[in-house]
Each structure stands twice: as C-alpha cells, then as structure tokens.
Amino acid sequence: MVVYSSSKQTPTNASTMETTTRYLTWTNQMRYANGSVYKGSLDRYGNRTGFGILRTCWDDFGTDGGICMEYNGDWCDDKPNGWGSVKRYRGDATTITIYEGVWANGVPVNDP
C-alpha cells in the first residue's frame, strides 16, 4: 500500500513560528498546488516534522460526491513516521480506516 509520495511539494502559504529547545518548528495550515492541505509542524527546512494532518481530496460527481484521504499522525523528515492512521472519507459521510498503526519512513509497519 503506497500512501505517501516522496516528491517534494511547495506550499503556497505558511503561518506562525514557534521555538522549542530541540528545534525550530512552524505551526501551519498549508495548501499545496494539487489541492492537498497540511496542518501541523515543520522543521526549519520546511519538512513536515512532529504531529500533522495531510488531507488530499478528489472531485467525483458520481454517487460518492467526492473522496478524501487523510493521514493523521507523526512525521519525520517529510514522511509519515511513528504512530498514525490513514482514513478515507466519502461525500456520503462514510469513513473507512484503511490503516492505523506504526509507520517507518513513509511506509506502514506490519501492513495487514
């Protein structure tokens, strides 16, 4: 199962900055050119690091009314890493959890 694309995307906006003892982090809500939205922390290089949510939606004017995929969890070096879940949301308010568990370097560990 491939959920994360390693290609670098450029955000169109960023918001507030916070300093911690370990590293500089940014708390953001960013929209990418493909329509994906990320809410969470970035390191000083702009990589998703810490906790964040990435949601990508596709317009589908069929019976579903649209489909969104969402990763909600820990990030490291711009990839899902640590505990997180991937869910699918449909326009008819149906939610399906595809995977919930540990991620390593953008890939689910022990994917069923």
C-alpha positions, 0 to 999 in steps of 0.5 A: 500500500503506497500512501505517501509520495516522496516528491517534494511539494511547495506550499503556497502559504505558511503561518506562525513560528514557534521555538522549542529547545530541540528545534525550530518548528512552524505551526501551519495550515498549508495548501499545496498546488494539487489541492492537498492541505497540511496542518501541523509542524515543520522543521526549519527546512520546511519538512513536515516534522512532529504531529500533522494532518495531510488531507488530499481530496478528489472531485467525483460527481458520481454517487460518492460526491467526492473522496478524501484521504487523510493521514493523521499522525507523526512525521519525520523528515517529510514522511509519515513516521511513528504512530498514525492512521490513514482514513478515507472519507466519502461525500456520503459521510462514510469513513473507512480506516484503511490503516492505523498503526506504526509507520517507518519512513513513509511506509506502514509497519506490519501492513495487514 
